[in-house]
Each structure stands twice: as structure tokens, then as C-alpha cells.
Amino acid sequence: HEMLRDMPAGYERRADVLFRLAEALWEVGHADYQANRADYNACVDDYMSCLRDETCVEPLPDYSAALDQFREVLRDHPSYERIDEVIFRLGEGLIQAEQSADGVQFLTRLTNNYPNSRFIPDARFLMGEHYFDNDLLIAARQNYDAVLEYPTSDLYNFAIYKTAWVDMNEEGWSDAVQLFQAVVSNMNAEAAAGRTPKFDLRDQSLNDM
């Protein structure tokens, strides 16, 4: 941080330094969250085993330090070559910190201003999740459908799965079953080709049919 204070405002690599600092702070925040989550899981196990009386407080990730640096990049260096990633990380971090409305604003900005960004499918999926969780099913479906325009995305089958749940909530049972079957078929084909999917949803899809 002292180096940043001494850095001239016009230093050509300032944005990159800020970005790398934000990434490092993000990793610290994530490591802290993982440690807190492990403590929480142990607490729940003890509670369920009647080894403790007090309730367990579920932790939230704290990416505020990293988000401050990303905001500085966005404010001071709007032409930075990785600005689309900066905007995505702001949206993602705010959503994880349960500030979803603010996070979705950044993700919407990304999809509107940087339609060719490699982060579009991830942004659309997160937006779909936000709308689904708030029972805005039309908007959720629109965003899950947008993910399906990227068949190589790790989230492609996940978007099909969540679209099936949109159908379930709208009582479109037969459509939902067809989509669950599609998820299983797609993932079986990936497994047969020797690929390991990031999200294996076969068991969930079979159970949800």
C-alpha cells in the first residue's frame, strides 16, 4: 500500500499493480473464508452430535479490501485492458457478500458494455441465480438461456439444470424432465469422452426428475 501511495498517478502500470494487489487480497479473503467455513462445519457437526449448546454462525466471505482496489482500477483506469474482468470481479464479490442488487448492477454493466468478454457466461449465470432466488423467473430464464449460447462454458449444463427448475416452479413438469434428462445425457457423453465436468449434476438431475 505504501508503494501505491508513492506511485505517480500517471504511472503506466499503475492499473496492473492495483489489479494484482486486488487479486492477492481476494485470495487472502478466500483463504480466511475457507478457514471460517471449516470452523463452522465443525461447529455444526458438534451441535448435531449434542456436543455443544450454542448455535453456529455461518460465515460470509469478506472481499471488501479486494473490492476497494478493483473500484480504484475502475475509477482511475477505465481503459485498462482487463477492465471487463474488474467489473466482473466487483459483481461477483458483491453477490458473494450478499449485496446481490449492487453486484447485479456491475454484471449488467459488463453484459451491456463488453458483450464479447469471456466473463459473459459466468455473469449471466450469476444474474440468473439472483433473479431465481428472488422468484423473478422470467428474468432468471432469460439469463440462463443466455448461458446456453456458450456450449463450451463450464456452466452450460448447470444452466440447463437451473432452467429445468424454472420450469418446475412454473409447473412445466414435462419440460423440466426433458431438461434433466438432457443434463444426464450431456454429462454421460462428457464422461465417455474422458472429460471431467466442473459440476457433475447427474445425481441431482436423476433425483429431481
N, C-alpha and C positions, 0 to 999 in steps of 0.2 A: 504494500500500500504506500510506503514511503517513496518507492521508485515511481509510482504513478503521480504522486504529488509533485515530484521534481521533474516529471516529463513535460517537455514543451507541448502546448496544446496542438501545435501543428505537426508533431512528430508523425511521420508517415506510417509507422507501425503501431501507433497507439491503440487503434481499434483491435488489432490482433492480440496485443498484450492484454487488453481488457477482456477479450473473449477467452483467452487461455486462463486468465485468473478466474473468470466466471465458471469455466469448466472444472477447475480444481476445487472451487468452493462447492460446486454441485456434487462432486464426488465425496467431499467431506460430509456434506449434508446427507447424502445417501448412505454412507457408512454409519453415521450416527443413527439414522432411521432404522437400518438393519439391526443394529445392536439393541435399540429400544424395542423393536418388534420381537426380537428373540426373548428379551426380558418379559415382554407382555405375554408371549406364548407360554413361557414357563409359569407365569403368574396364573394364567387361565388353567393350565394343567393342574397346578396345586389347588386352585379353587374347586375344580371339578372333582378332585380327589379328597376334598374336605380337609386339606392341609392348611388352609388359610381362610379367614373370615372376610377380610376386606375385599371390595370389588377391584377389578383391574381396569386401569385407564388405557384405552387403546391409543397408541401414539400416532401423530401425524408427521409426515416429513416436513422439515424446515429448510427450504431452499431460498430463504429471504436474502441471504448475503449474496448468493449467486445471481438472483433476480435483480438485485440492485446494480450489479455490474452489467448484466445484459441490458437493463434500461439505459445505462450510461452509454453503451455502444449505440443503441437505437437513437438516443437523443443527439449525441455528438457526432456520430458517423453513419448517417442514414444511407450512404452509398457504399458501405462496407460490403465486400464481395460475398460474405456469408450472412447478410442481413436477414435472409429468409429463415435461416436456422436460428438466429437470435430471436426472431418473432415467434417461431415455433416453440422454442425453449421457454419463453415467457408464458405462452399459453399453457403449455404442458405443466410447468411448475405451479402456476396459479391453480389449475384444476386439481393437482395433487394436494395442494394446500387447502382444498375445499373452498376456493374462491372461483368457482366454476364460471360464474357470469362474466367476471373480468377476463378469465382465461379464454373463454369462447370469443370475446371481442378481438383478442390478438389472433386467434386462429382464423376468424372470419377475415381479418385484415390480410393474413397470409394468403388465403384462398382467392381473395379478390385481386390482390396486387401482384402475386407471384404464382400464377396458375401452373407454371412449369417446374415449380420447386419439387425436389424429391421428397419433401415432407408433406405433400398434399394428402396422400392416402392416410398417413398417421393423423394428420389434423382432422380430416373428415371423420375418421373413426372416433376420435375423442369428442368431436362435436355431436356425432350420433349418440354416443354414450350419455352426454349431458342432456340431450333432448329426451332420450329414452327414460332416463332416471326421473325426469320431470313430467313424464306422461305426455310429451309432445310428440306423438307417434308419427305424424306426417313429416315433421322436420327430421326426426330420427331416421325414418326410412329414406328420405332424400339423401342424407349423408352416408348411410350405409351403402345405398345404391352407387354413390359416387366412388366409394372404395372399390366397387366391383369393376370399375373402369381400369383397374390396375391388377390384372390377374397374377402378376409376379410378386405382388406385395405379400409379406408375411401375414397381413391382416385380411387377405381375400376371403378365406374360408370362415374366419371369425365374423366377417361382415355378413356372409350368408347365414351363419348361425344366428346372429342377432336380428337379421331380417325375419327369420323364422319366428323369433319371439315377438316381433312387431305383429306378425300375422296372428300369433296365439292371442295376443292382447286384443286384437280386433276380431277374434273368433273365426279367423280363417284357418280352420284346423287342417283341412286337406292340403292347402298351400304350404302350411308350416311343415307338415310331414314330408312333403316333397323336398323342401329345402334341407331339412335334417338329413334326409337320405342322400342329397347331393353332397353335403359335408362329408359324410361317411365314405361315399364313393370317391370323392376327390382325394381324401386323405389315404384311403387304401391304395389309390393309384400312386401317390407320392411315396408311400412306404415300399410299394413294389418296385419303384424306380430307384430305391436306395436313398431317398431323401428323408431327412428327419424334420418334420414341421416344427416351427417355433411354438405353435399352440396346437396340441393334439386334442381335438374336440369330439373324437369318435364316441367315447363312452357317454359323454354328456348328451350328444345327439341321439344316441340309441335310447338313453333313459328318458329323453324328453318327447320321444315320438308318442 
